[in-house]
Amino acid sequence: MLVLVGTLVVLVSVVGGYLLSHGQLLALWQPYELLIIGGGAAGSFLTANPTKIVKATFRDIAGLLKGPKYRRQDYLDLLSLLYDVFSLMRKNGLLSLESHIEEPASSSVFSAYPRLLAEHHLIEFITDCLRLIVGGSMNPHELEQLLEVELEVHHQEAEAPAMALMKSADALPGFGIVAAVLGIVTTMSQLSGDTSRIGEHIAGALVGTFLGILLCYGFAGPLASAMENRAQEDGKAFECVKVALMANLRGYNPMVSVEFARKSLAGQARPSFMELEGHLKGARAGAGA
């Protein structure tokens, strides 16, 4: 929602200020300048990025309108899922997890949280980590290093669309200059003939520079920053899982392990200790019933 509000504020402020200073709105309507700037930027974007990044960019832009991927309730469910997994490990041993991590969809532990089960990347990250713990003899330090590498790769992939859009945003002022130069070329060609429209052509050329700068700093740049912030925010779920797993592997009991994970969350997404405890009690009561 803030993306739409911010875009509207930019439009109202820029266009409104122009009109209040007695500017002519139709003078800003330069479709050929927009074609040069928008087409050039779109072409360079397609040239610079693979198909995967192009698709992910449009997907992430649409995702900004849907709100955060993981909300407070999702983190409560995630912490509860980790608590259930750790409790099962503590009660029945590591080998009791094999059937759950091999087939999460049919697992009584994972299927209790259908919203999380639909997040395939997150569930795959959890099951892969548990698989290493069950089948490997890695010490906590080795596993932590491995998880840090995996998270770094994940964060880079998640932020790649934002970085691609930001590079295209940085190119927009340059394409604005291209449009302005071409406008000046058109103006110069009029000097030997009808000079009555020279002022109009110069105004159109200046609008090209204006549009390139406005599209960069008013729209594409902020949109890329919002995508980057959203990718970082969504990545907190993976960090939360890592912290909980490392705490459990170091010998802390399930409740303390998920408390470590809860502490790794920030802002409005972090549930309070009482919320988490009440959620766990409710889940245990439901399972007992």
C-alpha positions in Angstrom: 0.0 0.0 0.0 2.8 2.4 0.8 4.2 1.8 -2.7 1.0 3.2 -4.2 0.8 6.1 -1.7 4.4 7.1 -2.3 4.0 7.0 -6.1 0.9 9.1 -5.8 2.7 11.6 -3.6 5.5 11.9 -6.2 3.1 12.5 -9.0 1.0 15.0 -7.1 4.0 16.9 -5.8 5.9 17.2 -9.2 2.9 17.8 -11.5 1.1 19.9 -8.9 4.1 22.1 -8.3 4.6 22.5 -12.1 1.0 23.5 -12.6 1.0 25.9 -9.7 4.0 27.7 -11.3 1.8 28.3 -14.3 3.2 25.4 -16.4 1.3 23.9 -19.3 0.5 20.3 -18.6 0.3 19.4 -22.3 3.9 20.5 -22.7 4.9 17.5 -20.6 3.2 15.1 -22.9 6.0 13.9 -25.1 5.2 10.3 -26.2 8.3 10.0 -28.5 10.5 11.0 -25.6 8.8 8.4 -23.4 9.3 5.8 -26.2 13.1 6.6 -26.4 13.6 6.5 -22.6 11.2 3.7 -21.7 12.1 1.5 -24.7 15.8 2.1 -24.3 15.7 1.2 -20.6 13.5 -1.9 -21.2 15.8 -3.1 -23.9 18.9 -2.7 -21.8 17.2 -4.4 -18.9 16.4 -7.4 -21.1 19.9 -7.5 -22.5 21.6 -7.4 -19.1 19.5 -10.0 -17.3 18.6 -13.7 -17.8 15.0 -14.7 -18.2 14.8 -15.9 -14.6 15.7 -12.5 -13.3 13.3 -10.7 -15.6 10.4 -12.9 -14.5 11.4 -12.6 -10.8 11.5 -8.8 -11.1 7.9 -8.6 -12.3 6.9 -11.1 -9.7 8.5 -9.1 -6.9 7.0 -5.8 -8.1 3.6 -7.5 -7.9 4.5 -8.9 -4.5 5.0 -5.4 -3.1 1.3 -4.8 -3.4 0.4 -7.9 -1.4 2.3 -7.0 1.7 4.9 -9.0 3.6 5.4 -12.6 2.7 5.7 -13.7 6.4 3.4 -12.0 9.0 3.3 -12.3 12.7 1.1 -15.4 12.6 3.5 -17.1 10.2 6.4 -16.6 12.5 4.3 -18.0 15.4 3.6 -21.0 13.3 7.3 -21.3 12.3 8.5 -21.2 15.9 5.8 -23.7 16.8 6.9 -26.0 14.0 10.5 -25.8 15.2 9.4 -26.5 18.7 7.5 -29.6 17.6 10.5 -30.8 15.6 12.9 -30.3 18.5 10.5 -31.9 21.0 10.2 -35.0 18.7 14.0 -35.2 18.5 14.4 -34.9 22.2 11.7 -37.5 23.0 12.3 -40.1 20.2 15.8 -39.4 19.0 17.2 -38.1 15.7 16.1 -41.1 13.6 12.5 -40.4 14.4 12.7 -37.4 12.0 13.6 -39.4 8.9 10.0 -40.0 7.7 9.0 -36.4 8.5 11.9 -34.7 6.6 11.6 -37.1 3.6 7.9 -36.5 3.1 6.9 -33.2 4.8 3.5 -33.1 3.0 2.5 -36.4 4.7 4.2 -35.6 8.0 1.9 -35.1 11.0 4.4 -32.4 12.3 4.7 -30.3 9.1 1.1 -30.8 7.9 -0.1 -29.1 11.1 1.1 -25.9 9.5 -0.4 -25.8 6.0 0.5 -22.1 5.4 4.2 -22.9 6.0 4.0 -26.2 4.1 3.1 -24.1 1.0 6.4 -22.2 1.3 8.5 -24.8 -0.5 11.8 -23.0 -0.3 11.5 -22.5 3.5 10.4 -26.1 4.1 13.2 -27.4 1.9 15.7 -25.3 3.9 14.4 -26.8 7.2 14.4 -30.4 6.0 17.8 -30.1 4.4 19.3 -28.8 7.6 17.6 -31.5 9.6 18.9 -34.1 7.1 22.4 -32.9 7.8 21.9 -33.2 11.5 20.3 -36.6 11.3 22.7 -38.2 8.8 25.9 -36.3 9.4 28.4 -36.1 12.2 29.0 -32.3 11.8 29.7 -30.3 14.9 27.8 -27.0 15.5 30.7 -24.8 14.2 30.9 -26.7 10.9 27.1 -26.7 10.4 26.9 -23.0 11.2 29.5 -22.2 8.5 27.6 -24.3 6.0 24.3 -22.6 6.8 25.9 -19.1 6.5 27.1 -20.0 3.0 23.6 -21.3 2.0 21.9 -18.2 3.5 24.3 -15.9 1.7 23.5 -17.6 -1.7 19.8 -17.4 -0.9 19.9 -13.7 0.0 21.9 -12.9 -3.2 19.3 -14.7 -5.3 16.4 -13.0 -3.5 17.9 -9.5 -3.9 19.0 -10.1 -7.6 15.8 -8.7 -9.1 16.1 -5.5 -7.0 19.7 -5.0 -8.0 18.8 -5.5 -11.7 16.0 -2.9 -11.5 18.3 -0.5 -9.6 20.9 -0.7 -12.4 18.1 0.0 -15.0 17.0 2.9 -12.8 20.5 4.3 -12.8 20.4 4.2 -16.6 17.2 6.2 -17.0 18.8 9.7 -16.7 21.3 8.6 -19.4 18.4 7.7 -21.7 16.8 11.0 -20.8 19.9 12.7 -22.1 19.8 10.6 -25.2 16.2 11.8 -25.8 17.2 15.4 -25.1 20.1 15.2 -27.6 17.8 13.8 -30.2 15.4 16.6 -29.5 18.1 19.1 -30.0 19.1 17.4 -33.3 15.5 17.8 -34.4 15.5 21.4 -33.4 18.7 22.2 -35.3 17.2 20.7 -38.4 14.5 23.3 -38.2 16.9 26.3 -38.4 17.2 26.2 -42.1 13.4 26.1 -42.6 10.4 26.9 -40.4 11.7 28.3 -37.2 8.3 28.9 -35.6 8.4 25.7 -33.7 11.9 25.8 -32.4 10.8 26.7 -28.9 8.4 23.8 -28.9 11.2 21.4 -29.9 13.6 22.7 -27.3 10.9 22.3 -24.6 10.3 18.7 -25.8 14.0 18.0 -25.6 14.2 19.4 -22.0 11.2 17.2 -21.1 13.3 14.2 -22.1 15.9 15.0 -19.5 13.2 15.7 -17.0 11.4 12.4 -17.6 14.7 10.4 -17.3 15.5 11.9 -14.0 11.9 11.7 -12.6 11.5 8.0 -13.6 14.9 7.2 -12.0 14.6 8.9 -8.7 10.8 9.1 -8.4 9.7 5.6 -9.5 12.2 2.9 -10.6 14.8 3.6 -7.9 12.4 3.7 -4.9 10.7 0.6 -6.3 14.0 -1.3 -6.4 14.8 -0.2 -2.9 11.4 -1.4 -1.7 12.0 -4.8 -3.4 15.4 -5.1 -1.7 13.9 -4.3 1.7 11.2 -6.9 1.1 13.7 -9.5 0.2 15.7 -8.8 3.3 12.5 -8.9 5.4 11.5 -12.2 3.9 14.9 -13.6 4.5 14.4 -13.3 8.3 12.4 -16.5 8.3 15.5 -18.4 7.1 17.7 -16.7 9.7 15.2 -17.6 12.4 15.4 -21.3 11.4 19.2 -21.2 11.4 19.3 -19.6 14.9 16.9 -22.2 16.3 18.7 -25.1 14.8 22.1 -24.0 16.0 20.7 -23.4 19.6 19.2 -26.9 19.6 22.4 -28.5 18.2 24.3 -26.9 21.0 22.1 -28.7 23.6 19.5 -26.2 24.6 16.0 -27.5 25.2 13.2 -26.9 22.6 11.7 -23.9 24.4 15.0 -22.1 24.8 16.0 -22.9 21.2 12.8 -21.3 19.8 13.3 -18.4 22.2 16.7 -17.8 20.6 15.0 -17.8 17.3 12.3 -15.4 18.5 15.0 -13.0 19.6 16.4 -13.0 16.1 13.2 -11.4 14.8 12.7 -7.7 14.8 10.0 -5.1 14.5 6.3 -5.9 14.2 6.9 -9.4 13.0 8.4 -10.6 16.4 5.7 -12.2 18.6 6.0 -11.6 22.3 7.1 -14.3 24.7 3.6 -14.6 26.1 2.1 -14.9 22.6 4.5 -17.7 21.7 3.9 -19.5 24.9 0.1 -19.2 24.5 0.4 -20.4 20.9 2.4 -23.4 21.9 0.0 -24.3 24.7 -2.9 -24.0 22.2 -1.1 -26.3 19.7 -0.4 -28.9 22.4 -4.0 -28.7 23.6 -5.2 -29.2 20.0 -2.9 -32.1 19.5 -4.0 -33.7 22.8 -7.6 -33.4 21.8 
